[in-house]
Amino acid sequence: MEPIASQPVELRHVVAMPWPGRGHINPIMNLCKRLVRRYSNLIVTFVVTEEWLGFIGTDPKPDRIRFATLPNLIPSELVRANDFPGFVDAVHTRLEEPFERLLDRLDSPPPTAIIADTYVLWAVPVGERKNIPVVSFWTMSATILSLFIHSDLLISHGHALFEPSEDEIVDYIPGLSPTKVRDLPPLFDSYNLRVFKKAKLCFDTIPRAKCLLFTTAYELEPKAIDFFTSKLNIPVYATGPLIPFEELSVGNDVTEPDYIKWLDGQPESSVLYISQGSFLSVSEAQMEEIVKGVRESGVRFIWVARGSEKKMKEALKGSSGVVVSWCDQLRVLCHKAVGGFWTHCGFNSTLEGIYSGVPMLAFPLFWDQILNAKMIVEEWRVGMRIERRKKTELLIVRDEIKEVVKRLMDRESEEGKEIRTRVCDLSEICRGAVEGSGLSNANIDAFVRDISNMN
């Protein structure tokens, strides 16, 4: 199916309501950009808090995407980690009324659909009251959504309420291949359970949505997506990878950043890109081991050190790399000099790594990252784990880090060649999905037709 940008559609005005967090806002914005570029008469109202408008309001976007704001009634992004369950509560209880009032003010033209993050608990009920179709938008893997929905099976099989053997196998979750217990997030420990109970309320609203959108590519998770297609009585579409690949082809009129100039001077596939995400961090002792391990490996690197650039530069002085406070991640990953990606395994980063064809070092910290790491290493076979050799150790020590970094970056080893071949194959599949008549584009067109017919 070819793009149909010149054809009119009934879907005239989409309201996008992301969960207020970077890993949720980015993919729904990427979807909105693809929609307005594909449909010439479509406008999008992108709803964020006033604080988030300050973060992203000047980012480049098509003119037909306009921002609307909700008041800052929830804890700041800068402190939400201090009480994440309280943050979830605030989003679930304080933003519904202002969002509904905002919808009443949008009348040129009136909204014809709402695309809302699945975690926005009140989106479907608001849409029902306003008679506006609501699309549920899931930003993590399809596989982990199946795990979340079937969490009761973990309890009935004895894999939730006590400390099971790490090597016990979970082989009864639809769409999830046999997986060791240690490769699943600990949903039922006291802290995570508080958040998970709130999340489960959101999953109950999915069948009441008009369709379910995934940010993944169908080819990456066919079993999980097929499960949801067969289980739900609503259309299910894989629209990914929903990453900012279209920005890669946009001309750059400004001077190249220094980190790109540095990459331009490095040999092909010689640089390890290191990112540990923007929300979670490791202990100071563990970070010290990581720094020394990377330094002693002798591998070239570009390290994104959000909030600690000065300290990291001092610690890595005289080493074979550069430290930056921020970079255009997808552009860096697609640079020919980059040959490895140290990642926390957030799903957006995972998709960017695969799209770029770059082998990954999996270092998950929390929640869905744990299962994503397993998929990277065992399902897709496009990376290696960074892990302790001795389970009794509290830290992954520098020698272990040095060894795995050198293994990943060794282009001559059989292991390295197999991983590179596999990730390049998946890269081609993902790129094909979002080009021309690829499946992702076909799914976006089918989704738009579905919603248009409801109006």
KEZA-366298 format. One line per field, with one value per residue (C-alpha): residue number from 0; x, y, z; chain. Coordinates in nm, 4 decimals, always signed. Layout:
! residues N
num NUM;...
xx X;...
yy Y;...
zz Z;...
cadena A;...
END
This chain:
! residues 455
num 0;1;2;3;4;5;6;7;8;9;10;11;12;13;14;15;16;17;18;19;20;21;22;23;24;25;26;27;28;29;30;31;32;33;34;35;36;37;38;39;40;41;42;43;44;45;46;47;48;49;50;51;52;53;54;55;56;57;58;59;60;61;62;63;64;65;66;67;68;69;70;71;72;73;74;75;76;77;78;79;80;81;82;83;84;85;86;87;88;89;90;91;92;93;94;95;96;97;98;99;100;101;102;103;104;105;106;107;108;109;110;111;112;113;114;115;116;117;118;119;120;121;122;123;124;125;126;127;128;129;130;131;132;133;134;135;136;137;138;139;140;141;142;143;144;145;146;147;148;149;150;151;152;153;154;155;156;157;158;159;160;161;162;163;164;165;166;167;168;169;170;171;172;173;174;175;176;177;178;179;180;181;182;183;184;185;186;187;188;189;190;191;192;193;194;195;196;197;198;199;200;201;202;203;204;205;206;207;208;209;210;211;212;213;214;215;216;217;218;219;220;221;222;223;224;225;226;227;228;229;230;231;232;233;234;235;236;237;238;239;240;241;242;243;244;245;246;247;248;249;250;251;252;253;254;255;256;257;258;259;260;261;262;263;264;265;266;267;268;269;270;271;272;273;274;275;276;277;278;279;280;281;282;283;284;285;286;287;288;289;290;291;292;293;294;295;296;297;298;299;300;301;302;303;304;305;306;307;308;309;310;311;312;313;314;315;316;317;318;319;320;321;322;323;324;325;326;327;328;329;330;331;332;333;334;335;336;337;338;339;340;341;342;343;344;345;346;347;348;349;350;351;352;353;354;355;356;357;358;359;360;361;362;363;364;365;366;367;368;369;370;371;372;373;374;375;376;377;378;379;380;381;382;383;384;385;386;387;388;389;390;391;392;393;394;395;396;397;398;399;400;401;402;403;404;405;406;407;408;409;410;411;412;413;414;415;416;417;418;419;420;421;422;423;424;425;426;427;428;429;430;431;432;433;434;435;436;437;438;439;440;441;442;443;444;445;446;447;448;449;450;451;452;453;454
xx +0.0000;+0.1520;+0.1378;-0.1876;-0.0851;-0.2773;-0.6069;-0.8623;-0.9693;-1.2437;-0.9899;-0.9403;-0.8307;-0.6441;-0.5828;-0.2689;-0.2514;+0.0849;+0.1832;+0.4041;+0.7464;+1.0169;+0.9934;+0.6192;+0.6092;+0.8714;+0.7004;+0.3551;+0.5093;+0.6836;+0.3477;+0.1850;+0.4622;+0.4140;+0.0380;+0.0527;+0.3195;+0.1071;-0.2293;-0.2275;-0.5591;-0.4934;-0.4110;-0.2914;-0.3341;-0.0545;-0.1412;+0.1300;+0.1676;+0.3010;+0.6284;+0.6652;+0.5905;+0.8944;+1.1025;+0.9852;+0.8061;+1.0951;+1.1699;+1.1238;+0.7810;+0.5422;+0.3187;+0.0030;+0.1029;+0.0123;+0.0592;-0.2079;-0.1295;-0.2667;-0.1765;+0.1152;-0.0965;+0.1431;+0.4930;+0.7717;+0.9605;+1.2729;+1.1570;+0.9049;+1.1524;+1.1443;+0.7892;+0.6935;+0.3745;+0.2635;+0.3396;+0.1227;-0.1586;-0.1377;-0.1604;-0.4565;-0.6510;-0.5591;-0.5452;-0.8759;-1.0900;-0.8560;-0.8194;-1.1973;-1.2265;-0.9556;-1.1516;-1.4509;-1.2382;-1.1099;-1.3618;-1.1835;-1.2473;-1.3787;-1.1607;-1.2401;-1.0141;-0.7987;-0.4731;-0.3897;-0.1135;-0.2530;-0.1338;-0.3605;-0.6340;-0.9116;-0.8678;-1.1183;-1.3911;-1.3492;-1.3770;-1.6907;-1.8509;-1.7560;-1.8411;-1.4873;-1.3140;-1.0097;-0.7076;-0.4945;-0.1233;+0.1237;+0.4866;+0.6585;+0.6972;+0.3876;+0.5469;+0.5571;+0.1985;+0.0987;+0.3051;+0.1362;-0.2118;-0.1399;+0.0383;-0.2154;-0.0568;+0.2717;+0.0869;-0.0929;+0.2342;+0.4195;+0.6461;+0.5321;+0.4744;+0.7954;+1.1606;+1.1779;+1.4951;+1.6329;+1.6582;+1.2966;+1.1235;+0.8036;+0.6495;+0.2781;+0.2393;+0.0803;+0.3206;+0.6200;+0.8762;+1.0076;+1.1825;+1.3773;+1.2193;+1.5246;+1.4537;+1.1125;+1.0541;+0.9752;+0.6134;+0.5192;+0.7877;+0.6493;+0.7596;+0.6762;+0.3442;+0.2180;+0.2786;+0.1655;-0.1737;-0.2365;-0.1164;-0.3549;-0.6490;-0.5291;-0.5081;-0.8765;-0.9644;-0.7904;-1.0909;-1.3064;-1.0723;-1.1433;-0.8079;-0.4664;-0.1445;+0.2018;+0.5274;+0.7055;+0.7424;+0.5308;+0.8352;+1.0055;+0.7189;+0.4845;+0.3746;+0.2699;+0.0951;-0.0854;-0.2037;-0.3573;-0.5097;-0.6851;-0.7785;-0.9172;-1.2356;-1.0719;-0.8171;-0.4505;-0.1742;+0.2046;+0.3086;+0.6779;+0.9536;+0.8171;+1.1511;+1.2536;+1.4067;+1.2531;+1.4640;+1.7814;+1.7153;+1.6365;+1.9042;+2.1185;+2.1779;+2.3716;+2.7270;+2.7781;+2.8049;+3.1506;+3.0595;+2.9654;+3.2926;+3.4747;+3.2882;+3.3750;+3.7416;+3.7065;+3.7488;+3.4360;+3.2497;+3.5173;+3.3157;+3.0969;+2.8031;+2.7203;+2.3850;+2.2229;+1.8983;+1.7611;+1.5507;+1.7301;+2.0902;+2.3208;+2.5010;+2.8165;+3.0212;+2.8838;+2.9425;+3.3043;+3.3487;+3.1828;+3.4095;+3.7257;+3.6156;+3.5407;+3.8604;+4.0755;+3.9162;+4.0924;+3.7822;+3.6851;+3.3572;+3.1083;+2.9406;+2.6206;+2.6436;+2.3203;+2.3641;+2.7156;+2.9187;+3.1891;+3.2464;+3.2573;+3.4984;+3.7342;+3.7052;+3.7686;+4.0421;+4.3092;+4.0919;+3.9918;+3.6579;+3.4458;+3.1801;+2.8743;+2.5715;+2.3322;+2.3362;+2.1014;+2.0968;+1.9597;+2.1971;+2.4909;+2.3788;+2.3469;+2.6970;+2.9347;+3.1948;+2.9627;+2.9957;+2.8282;+2.5554;+2.5649;+2.1999;+1.9663;+1.7252;+1.4390;+1.2121;+1.2630;+1.6400;+1.6107;+1.4164;+1.6720;+1.9587;+1.7945;+1.6959;+2.0565;+2.1993;+2.4243;+2.5037;+2.4005;+2.5415;+2.2363;+2.2491;+1.8868;+1.7944;+1.4191;+1.0720;+1.0357;+1.4090;+1.4750;+1.2625;+1.3822;+1.7400;+1.6408;+1.4802;+1.7921;+2.0264;+1.8164;+1.5218;+1.6754;+2.0378;+2.1685;+2.3643;+2.5408;+2.4603;+2.6634;+2.6277;+2.8042;+2.9929;+2.9421;+2.5847;+2.7119;+2.8806;+2.6941;+2.8690;+2.9647;+3.3378;+3.5685;+3.7346;+3.3963;+3.3008;+3.6340;+3.5994;+3.2426;+3.3142;+3.6125;+3.4085;+3.1275;+3.3625;+3.5765;+3.4698;+3.6816;+3.5394;+3.2758;+3.0468;+3.0799;+3.0241;+2.7064;+2.5631;+2.6465;+2.4919;+2.1761;+2.1328;+2.1930;+1.9225;+1.6761;+1.7740;+1.6754;+1.3433;+1.2638;+1.3623;+1.1467;+0.8470;+0.8473;+0.9289;+0.6877;+0.4363;+0.5957;+0.3759;+0.4048;+0.2833;+0.0039;-0.1019;-0.1091;-0.3324;-0.5623;-0.5803;-0.6737;-0.9446;-1.0865;-1.1093;-1.2433;-1.5245;-1.6260;-1.6927
yy +0.0000;+0.3311;+0.6503;+0.8382;+1.1852;+1.3612;+1.1859;+1.3472;+1.1575;+1.2086;+1.2118;+1.5875;+1.6639;+1.4261;+1.5065;+1.3345;+1.2759;+1.1238;+1.0071;+1.2873;+1.1284;+1.1461;+0.7783;+0.8191;+1.1652;+1.0907;+0.7936;+0.9522;+1.2687;+1.0520;+0.8957;+1.2396;+1.3597;+1.0581;+1.1163;+1.4821;+1.4121;+1.1309;+1.3099;+1.6635;+1.7760;+1.6451;+1.8612;+1.7413;+1.9026;+1.7670;+1.7968;+1.8336;+2.0009;+2.3551;+2.2167;+1.9759;+2.2522;+2.4281;+2.1154;+2.0425;+2.3550;+2.4681;+2.1245;+2.1156;+1.9858;+2.0237;+2.3319;+2.1190;+1.9877;+2.2467;+2.2326;+2.2734;+2.2681;+2.1354;+2.3166;+2.1907;+1.9920;+1.6966;+1.6655;+1.8106;+1.5861;+1.6889;+1.5246;+1.2594;+0.9766;+1.0653;+0.9275;+0.7588;+0.5959;+0.9421;+1.0793;+0.8085;+0.8901;+1.2578;+1.1941;+0.9619;+1.1993;+1.5596;+1.5925;+1.4414;+1.7482;+2.0014;+1.7693;+1.7469;+2.1266;+2.1553;+1.9287;+2.1621;+2.4516;+2.2674;+2.3416;+2.4359;+2.1644;+1.9594;+1.6615;+1.3473;+1.1112;+1.0972;+0.9009;+0.8454;+0.6593;+0.3390;+0.4527;+0.7614;+0.5934;+0.8451;+0.8896;+0.6231;+0.7336;+1.0957;+0.9920;+0.7938;+1.0942;+1.3233;+1.0706;+1.0928;+0.7655;+0.6897;+0.4974;+0.3208;+0.3802;+0.1384;+0.2594;-0.0526;-0.3912;-0.5904;-0.8834;-0.7116;-0.5945;-0.9606;-1.0355;-0.7523;-0.8616;-1.2234;-1.1439;-1.3548;-1.6596;-1.5781;-1.6007;-1.9264;-2.0873;-1.9771;-1.7299;-1.4135;-1.4395;-1.6093;-1.6107;-1.8676;-2.0079;-1.7580;-2.0343;-2.1480;-2.1108;-1.9197;-2.0842;-2.0108;-1.6418;-1.5944;-1.4297;-1.4711;-1.7359;-1.9512;-1.7064;-1.7406;-1.5780;-1.3556;-1.2033;-1.0743;-0.7508;-0.8101;-0.6981;-0.8114;-0.6649;-0.4002;-0.0936;-0.2172;-0.3620;-0.0166;+0.1073;-0.2140;-0.2124;+0.1324;+0.0178;-0.2790;-0.0395;+0.1088;-0.2302;-0.2842;+0.0115;-0.1284;-0.3331;-0.0183;+0.1735;+0.1759;+0.0211;-0.0556;+0.0812;-0.0594;+0.1311;-0.1912;-0.3450;-0.6543;-0.8493;-0.8014;-0.9383;-1.1432;-1.3866;-1.1151;-0.9044;-1.2077;-1.2883;-0.9434;-0.9517;-1.2785;-1.1852;-0.8344;-0.7411;-0.4207;-0.3707;-0.4055;-0.2350;-0.2387;+0.1041;+0.1011;+0.1379;+0.4750;+0.6517;+0.9840;+0.8276;+1.0925;+1.3599;+1.1846;+1.3051;+1.6644;+1.9082;+2.0595;+2.4302;+2.4854;+2.3917;+2.0236;+1.9578;+1.8764;+1.5157;+1.4517;+1.6101;+1.3805;+1.0749;+1.1768;+1.1295;+0.7781;+0.4451;+0.2614;+0.0669;+0.1517;+0.3636;+0.2433;+0.4748;+0.4707;+0.5905;+0.5048;+0.6910;+1.0089;+0.8897;+0.6126;+0.5785;+0.3259;+0.3560;+0.5615;+0.2482;+0.0737;+0.3793;+0.3855;+0.0241;+0.1042;+0.4049;+0.2080;-0.0933;+0.1151;+0.3129;+0.0013;-0.1626;+0.0932;+0.1137;+0.4470;+0.5769;+0.8613;+0.8801;+1.0725;+1.1841;+1.3662;+1.5919;+1.4715;+1.5774;+1.7620;+1.4739;+1.2156;+1.4206;+1.4355;+1.0604;+0.9767;+1.2332;+1.0934;+0.8034;+0.7116;+0.8881;+1.1974;+1.2869;+1.4955;+1.6121;+1.5372;+1.4163;+1.3255;+0.9551;+0.8130;+1.0233;+0.8996;+0.5354;+0.5645;+0.7127;+0.4761;+0.5132;+0.3637;-0.0121;-0.0733;+0.0634;+0.0372;+0.0734;+0.0536;-0.1235;+0.1238;+0.0251;+0.3422;+0.3021;-0.0680;+0.0138;+0.2810;+0.0358;-0.2253;+0.0279;+0.1535;-0.1970;-0.1534;-0.4445;-0.3743;-0.4187;-0.4757;-0.3156;-0.2990;-0.1202;-0.1311;-0.2439;-0.3394;-0.2908;-0.6308;-0.8239;-0.6053;-0.7091;-1.0752;-1.0136;-0.8322;-1.1138;-1.4298;-1.3542;-1.1278;-1.2260;-0.8759;-0.8086;-0.9259;-0.8896;-0.6917;-0.9072;-1.0409;-1.3694;-1.4424;-1.3966;-1.3275;-1.0050;-0.6787;-0.5032;-0.5853;-0.5246;-0.3447;-0.6606;-0.8029;-0.4751;-0.4472;-0.8017;-0.7687;-0.4288;-0.5741;-0.8807;-0.6720;-0.4407;-0.7254;-0.7338;-1.0382;-1.2876;-1.5371;-1.4232;-1.0600;-1.1424;-1.3384;-1.0554;-0.7980;-1.0067;-1.0570;-0.6915;-0.5783;-0.8209;-0.6847;-0.3302;-0.3970;-0.5458;-0.2451;+0.0057;-0.1791;-0.1622;+0.2192;+0.2703;+0.2845;+0.0022;-0.1457;-0.3059;-0.0189;+0.2322;-0.0035;-0.0380;+0.3398;+0.3731;+0.0971;+0.2600;+0.5964;+0.4326;+0.2571;+0.5761;+0.7757;+0.5231;+0.5660;+0.9324
zz +0.0000;-0.1109;+0.0978;+0.0500;+0.1640;-0.1132;-0.0415;+0.1913;+0.5009;+0.7532;+1.0371;+1.0527;+1.4098;+1.6402;+2.0065;+2.1414;+2.5168;+2.6179;+2.9636;+3.1049;+3.0653;+2.7974;+2.7007;+2.6409;+2.4819;+2.2159;+2.0437;+2.0356;+1.8881;+1.6278;+1.5396;+1.5094;+1.2796;+1.0544;+1.0488;+0.9442;+0.6838;+0.5452;+0.5539;+0.4206;+0.5763;+0.9283;+1.2303;+1.5718;+1.9118;+2.1304;+2.5005;+2.7654;+3.1020;+3.1130;+3.2475;+2.9561;+2.7068;+2.8507;+2.7807;+2.4251;+2.3012;+2.0800;+1.9296;+1.5504;+1.4392;+1.1455;+1.1546;+1.1709;+1.5131;+1.7757;+2.1507;+2.4169;+2.7875;+3.1136;+3.4375;+3.6466;+3.8927;+3.9158;+4.0691;+3.8564;+3.6170;+3.8082;+4.1338;+4.0292;+4.0955;+4.4674;+4.4917;+4.1688;+4.3056;+4.4202;+4.0730;+3.9120;+4.1555;+4.0662;+3.6909;+3.7446;+3.9709;+3.8864;+3.5071;+3.3941;+3.4624;+3.2956;+2.9942;+2.9578;+2.9776;+2.7124;+2.4767;+2.5104;+2.3815;+2.0734;+1.7996;+1.4784;+1.3728;+1.6689;+1.7681;+1.5688;+1.7682;+2.0816;+2.0800;+2.4472;+2.6233;+2.7715;+3.1146;+3.1016;+3.3032;+3.2372;+2.8611;+2.7518;+2.9978;+2.8866;+2.5217;+2.5985;+2.7677;+2.4805;+2.2088;+2.0685;+1.9656;+2.1824;+2.0563;+2.3190;+2.2533;+2.4168;+2.4310;+2.5683;+2.4016;+2.3084;+2.4907;+2.8267;+2.7920;+2.7683;+3.0790;+3.2682;+3.1652;+3.2626;+3.5892;+3.7775;+3.6127;+3.7862;+4.1162;+4.0375;+3.9217;+4.2344;+4.0582;+4.2343;+4.6084;+4.7166;+4.6117;+4.3296;+4.1775;+3.9292;+3.6694;+3.6922;+3.3573;+3.2883;+2.9813;+3.0183;+2.9237;+2.5771;+2.3348;+2.5691;+2.4781;+2.7693;+3.0023;+3.3256;+3.6287;+3.6706;+3.3271;+3.4341;+3.6267;+3.9965;+3.9745;+4.3224;+4.5449;+4.7787;+4.5792;+4.2292;+4.3414;+4.4399;+4.0855;+3.9173;+4.0911;+3.9430;+3.6014;+3.5997;+3.6184;+3.2899;+3.1189;+3.1951;+2.9698;+2.6585;+2.5336;+2.5558;+2.3229;+1.9485;+1.8640;+2.0135;+1.8650;+1.9355;+1.8775;+1.7822;+1.4366;+1.3801;+1.2618;+1.6002;+1.8118;+1.5918;+1.8659;+2.1101;+1.8469;+1.7050;+2.0568;+2.1056;+1.7579;+1.8434;+2.2017;+2.1622;+1.9804;+1.8572;+1.5772;+1.6782;+1.4794;+1.5008;+1.3700;+1.4489;+1.4910;+1.6077;+1.6234;+1.4616;+1.1495;+0.9222;+1.0929;+0.9714;+0.6165;+0.7126;+0.5963;+0.8704;+0.8126;+1.1337;+1.2184;+1.2964;+1.6706;+1.8014;+1.8793;+1.5138;+1.4008;+1.6448;+1.5125;+1.1556;+1.2463;+1.3918;+1.2085;+1.0958;+1.3699;+1.6279;+1.8744;+2.1626;+2.2301;+2.6032;+2.7350;+3.0643;+3.0074;+3.1577;+3.4521;+3.6404;+3.7524;+3.9163;+4.2485;+4.2695;+4.3422;+4.0330;+3.8166;+3.9317;+3.8158;+3.4807;+3.4238;+3.5049;+3.2995;+2.9909;+3.0334;+3.0702;+2.7652;+2.5446;+2.3248;+2.1696;+2.3105;+2.3182;+2.6594;+2.7335;+3.0975;+3.1707;+3.4705;+3.5529;+3.2503;+3.4456;+3.6888;+3.4091;+3.2012;+3.4972;+3.5624;+3.1948;+3.1323;+2.9004;+2.7815;+2.4258;+2.4116;+2.4588;+2.7170;+2.6254;+2.8213;+2.5349;+2.1771;+1.8935;+1.9808;+1.6563;+1.4490;+1.6557;+1.6326;+1.2543;+1.2184;+1.0427;+1.3201;+1.5851;+1.6330;+1.9694;+2.1952;+2.5763;+2.6695;+2.9674;+2.7276;+2.7389;+2.4521;+2.2466;+2.2685;+2.1852;+1.8684;+1.7730;+1.8231;+1.6002;+1.3324;+1.3269;+1.2941;+1.5990;+1.8388;+2.1969;+2.5457;+2.7645;+3.1088;+3.2295;+3.5506;+3.6032;+3.4940;+3.1246;+3.0631;+3.2251;+2.9749;+2.6860;+2.7679;+2.7467;+2.4082;+2.2822;+2.3858;+2.3475;+2.1158;+1.8540;+1.9359;+1.8638;+2.1820;+2.4965;+2.8643;+3.1139;+3.4253;+3.7321;+3.6928;+4.0624;+4.1792;+4.5307;+4.4169;+4.4636;+4.1764;+3.8206;+3.8532;+3.6125;+3.4752;+3.3769;+3.2115;+3.0322;+2.8971;+2.7639;+2.6047;+2.4181;+2.3149;+2.1711;+1.9809;+1.8384;+1.4740;+1.3957;+1.6467;+1.5309;+1.8115;+1.7044;+1.3371;+1.4128;+1.6222;+1.3546;+1.0795;+1.2823;+1.3819;+1.0220;+0.9044;+1.1633;+1.0700;+0.7103;+0.8227;+1.0435;+0.7760;+0.5243;+0.7591;+0.7547;+0.3872;+0.0937;+0.1180;+0.4317;+0.6951;+0.9432;+0.6832;+0.5762;+0.9399;+0.9896;+0.6824;+0.8096;+1.1535;+1.0004;+0.7880;+1.0954;+1.2983;+1.0019;+0.9540;+1.3184;+1.2496
cadena A;A;A;A;A;A;A;A;A;A;A;A;A;A;A;A;A;A;A;A;A;A;A;A;A;A;A;A;A;A;A;A;A;A;A;A;A;A;A;A;A;A;A;A;A;A;A;A;A;A;A;A;A;A;A;A;A;A;A;A;A;A;A;A;A;A;A;A;A;A;A;A;A;A;A;A;A;A;A;A;A;A;A;A;A;A;A;A;A;A;A;A;A;A;A;A;A;A;A;A;A;A;A;A;A;A;A;A;A;A;A;A;A;A;A;A;A;A;A;A;A;A;A;A;A;A;A;A;A;A;A;A;A;A;A;A;A;A;A;A;A;A;A;A;A;A;A;A;A;A;A;A;A;A;A;A;A;A;A;A;A;A;A;A;A;A;A;A;A;A;A;A;A;A;A;A;A;A;A;A;A;A;A;A;A;A;A;A;A;A;A;A;A;A;A;A;A;A;A;A;A;A;A;A;A;A;A;A;A;A;A;A;A;A;A;A;A;A;A;A;A;A;A;A;A;A;A;A;A;A;A;A;A;A;A;A;A;A;A;A;A;A;A;A;A;A;A;A;A;A;A;A;A;A;A;A;A;A;A;A;A;A;A;A;A;A;A;A;A;A;A;A;A;A;A;A;A;A;A;A;A;A;A;A;A;A;A;A;A;A;A;A;A;A;A;A;A;A;A;A;A;A;A;A;A;A;A;A;A;A;A;A;A;A;A;A;A;A;A;A;A;A;A;A;A;A;A;A;A;A;A;A;A;A;A;A;A;A;A;A;A;A;A;A;A;A;A;A;A;A;A;A;A;A;A;A;A;A;A;A;A;A;A;A;A;A;A;A;A;A;A;A;A;A;A;A;A;A;A;A;A;A;A;A;A;A;A;A;A;A;A;A;A;A;A;A;A;A;A;A;A;A;A;A;A;A;A;A;A;A;A;A;A;A;A;A;A;A;A;A;A;A;A;A;A;A;A;A;A;A;A;A;A;A;A;A;A;A;A;A;A;A;A;A;A;A;A;A;A;A;A;A;A;A;A
END
